[in-house]
Amino acid sequence: MTRGNQRDTDRAKAQKKAAASKTKNNMSGTQFQKAKEDAAAIMREKQKKADEKRAAEAAGGKKK
């Protein structure tokens, strides 16, 4: 068993890396709520533009 120590150190390194990637949200409650509201506002705007585009295509008629 020549690689025993290397295997252990690699396993520890991988566990440390995995633990670092599984961090939770660092925002406070109000910051998180504001971020959610901002994202929702962006999505509503995108949906509004998509609806307007669909309505314009329906009114103009599709040409192939």
Sine and cosine of phi, psi and omega as CSV:
sin_phi,cos_phi,sin_psi,cos_psi,sin_omega,cos_omega
0.00,0.00,1.00,0.10,-0.07,-1.00
-1.00,0.06,-0.37,0.93,-0.06,-1.00
-0.98,-0.21,0.26,0.97,-0.09,-1.00
-0.83,0.56,-0.75,0.67,-0.03,-1.00
-0.93,0.37,-0.66,0.75,-0.01,-1.00
-0.90,0.44,-0.64,0.77,0.01,-1.00
-0.89,0.46,-0.69,0.73,0.02,-1.00
-0.90,0.43,-0.69,0.72,-0.01,-1.00
-0.92,0.38,-0.61,0.79,0.04,-1.00
-0.91,0.42,-0.63,0.78,0.03,-1.00
-0.90,0.43,-0.68,0.73,0.02,-1.00
-0.90,0.43,-0.65,0.76,0.02,-1.00
-0.90,0.44,-0.67,0.74,0.01,-1.00
-0.91,0.42,-0.64,0.77,0.03,-1.00
-0.91,0.41,-0.63,0.77,0.02,-1.00
-0.90,0.43,-0.67,0.75,0.02,-1.00
-0.91,0.42,-0.66,0.75,0.00,-1.00
-0.92,0.40,-0.62,0.78,0.00,-1.00
-0.92,0.38,-0.56,0.83,0.00,-1.00
-0.94,0.34,-0.53,0.85,-0.03,-1.00
-0.99,0.16,-0.24,0.97,-0.03,-1.00
-0.98,-0.18,0.64,0.77,0.01,-1.00
-0.98,0.19,0.49,-0.87,0.01,-1.00
-1.00,0.05,-0.03,-1.00,0.00,-1.00
-0.92,0.40,0.76,-0.65,-0.02,-1.00
-0.99,-0.12,0.02,1.00,-0.02,-1.00
-0.99,0.10,0.47,-0.88,0.10,-1.00
-0.97,0.24,0.09,-1.00,-0.04,-1.00
-0.87,0.49,-0.69,0.72,-0.02,-1.00
-0.94,0.33,-0.61,0.79,0.04,-1.00
-0.91,0.42,-0.66,0.75,0.01,-1.00
-0.90,0.43,-0.68,0.74,0.02,-1.00
-0.89,0.46,-0.67,0.74,0.01,-1.00
-0.91,0.42,-0.64,0.77,0.03,-1.00
-0.90,0.44,-0.65,0.76,0.04,-1.00
-0.90,0.44,-0.67,0.74,0.00,-1.00
-0.91,0.40,-0.64,0.77,0.03,-1.00
-0.90,0.44,-0.69,0.72,0.02,-1.00
-0.90,0.44,-0.64,0.77,0.01,-1.00
-0.91,0.41,-0.63,0.78,0.02,-1.00
-0.90,0.43,-0.64,0.77,0.03,-1.00
-0.90,0.44,-0.70,0.72,-0.01,-1.00
-0.92,0.40,-0.61,0.79,0.06,-1.00
-0.89,0.45,-0.66,0.75,0.02,-1.00
-0.90,0.44,-0.68,0.73,0.03,-1.00
-0.89,0.45,-0.65,0.76,0.01,-1.00
-0.91,0.40,-0.62,0.78,0.02,-1.00
-0.89,0.46,-0.69,0.72,0.03,-1.00
-0.90,0.44,-0.65,0.76,0.01,-1.00
-0.90,0.43,-0.66,0.75,0.02,-1.00
-0.90,0.44,-0.66,0.75,0.02,-1.00
-0.90,0.44,-0.64,0.77,0.02,-1.00
-0.90,0.43,-0.68,0.73,0.03,-1.00
-0.90,0.44,-0.65,0.76,0.00,-1.00
-0.91,0.42,-0.63,0.78,0.01,-1.00
-0.92,0.39,-0.63,0.78,0.03,-1.00
-0.92,0.39,-0.62,0.79,0.00,-1.00
-0.93,0.36,-0.63,0.78,-0.01,-1.00
-0.95,0.32,-0.62,0.78,-0.03,-1.00
-0.99,0.17,-0.34,0.94,-0.04,-1.00
0.99,0.12,0.64,-0.77,-0.01,-1.00
-1.00,0.05,0.72,-0.69,0.04,-1.00
-0.90,-0.44,0.74,-0.67,0.01,-1.00
-0.93,-0.35,0.00,0.00,0.00,0.00
